């Protein structure tokens, strides 16, 4: 039986900001997005109350989607690289927010949420987010595959993807050298995944300054919110 979600509260938990909006089932914003800076203290005890205050002005909703910057599984956080994994490990964020918000809740990796908004639903599609860190989502014929923590594969010495192309490194080495790394990264991803299409999102995707291959495109950062609606209408396993 199809789920009739009409007003989806979409929450995007980011390392620099916490965002929320009410989205319709087709991905249209029904209420303007609200945003606050992510607290300096980032434990569940600190983040959850801020999220609850953030969504109060948005009004009524019937379903909730939360995008989280880390590995999530079965409604719980597994890793939270930018928040402190020890504090978040096995934290039942879905159950906590369902009780607080009194609505059905889906918890997904933030790249997974963005991917749901931009994929065409045909073939092998890879979505990568370029922001504080590096996120990935992998789809086959529109179905979200089990999440892989690709960001933590080591590419050079002890540095993983998260470090090599993350925002802290970009600020350190400059945009020109960062773009060289992104170009190399695209080649690696093409070889490993043999994708039909690669989508690059996240706040730093707008800084890419070289011509992309025909099967690689950048996507609007608002997709990180819009995809929360499609979590209830597309197959997310």
C-alpha positions, 0 to 999 in steps of 0.5 A, a space after each residue: 500500500 502506497 504511503 500518502 505523505 502530503 507534508 513531509 518535514 525534511 531535516 538536514 543535519 550538517 556540520 555547519 548548519 541545521 536546516 528544515 523545511 516542509 516539502 510536498 510529495 513532488 519535492 516542492 517547498 511548502 514552507 520556506 527553509 529555516 536554518 540555524 548554526 550547528 551548535 559547538 557541542 554536538 552530542 545528541 543531547 545538544 543537537 536534538 533540542 535545537 532541532 525541535 526548536 528549529 521546526 516549531 515555526 514550520 507548522 503541521 506535517 505528517 511524515 519526517 525525513 532526517 538526513 544525517 552526515 554519517 553511517 546510519 542503519 536500522 534507525 540508529 546512527 552508526 558513525 558521525 565523523 564530524 560530530 564525534 562517533 562515540 557520542 552518537 554510536 548506536 543512538 536511536 535517532 529515529 525512535 527519539 525523534 518519532 516520540 518527540 515529533 509524533 509522526 513516522 520518521 525515516 533516518 538516512 545518510 544525507 547523501 542518500 537523501 540528496 540522491 533521491 531528489 536528483 536521480 533519473 531512476 535508470 541504470 547505475 547512478 552515483 551521488 557524491 556530496 562535497 562539503 565539510 566531508 565527502 558523502 556518497 549514495 549508490 542507486 540501481 534502477 532507482 533503488 537505494 543500495 545499502 549505504 557504503 562509507 566510501 568516504 573513509 577509504 584511504 586514497 593517499 597515505 593515511 588520508 581518506 576521501 573525507 580528508 583529501 577533498 573535505 572543506 578543511 583541506 580545500 581551504 588549506 590547499 586552495 581551490 585550484 589544487 582542490 579542483 585537481 583532486 576532484 578531477 582525479 577523484 572522478 576518474 577513480 570513481 568511474 573506474 571503480 563503479 563504472 556508473 552510468 551517471 555521477 551527480 556532484 552535490 553539496 555546498 562545494 560542488 559550485 566551486 568546480 571549475 573544469 569541464 565535467 565528463 558528459 555523464 557527470 553533472 552538478 546539482 542544486 544544494 536544495 536537493 538535500 532537502 527535496 529528497 526527503 520527500 522522495 524517501 516516502 515515495 521511492 524505494 529506500 530499502 
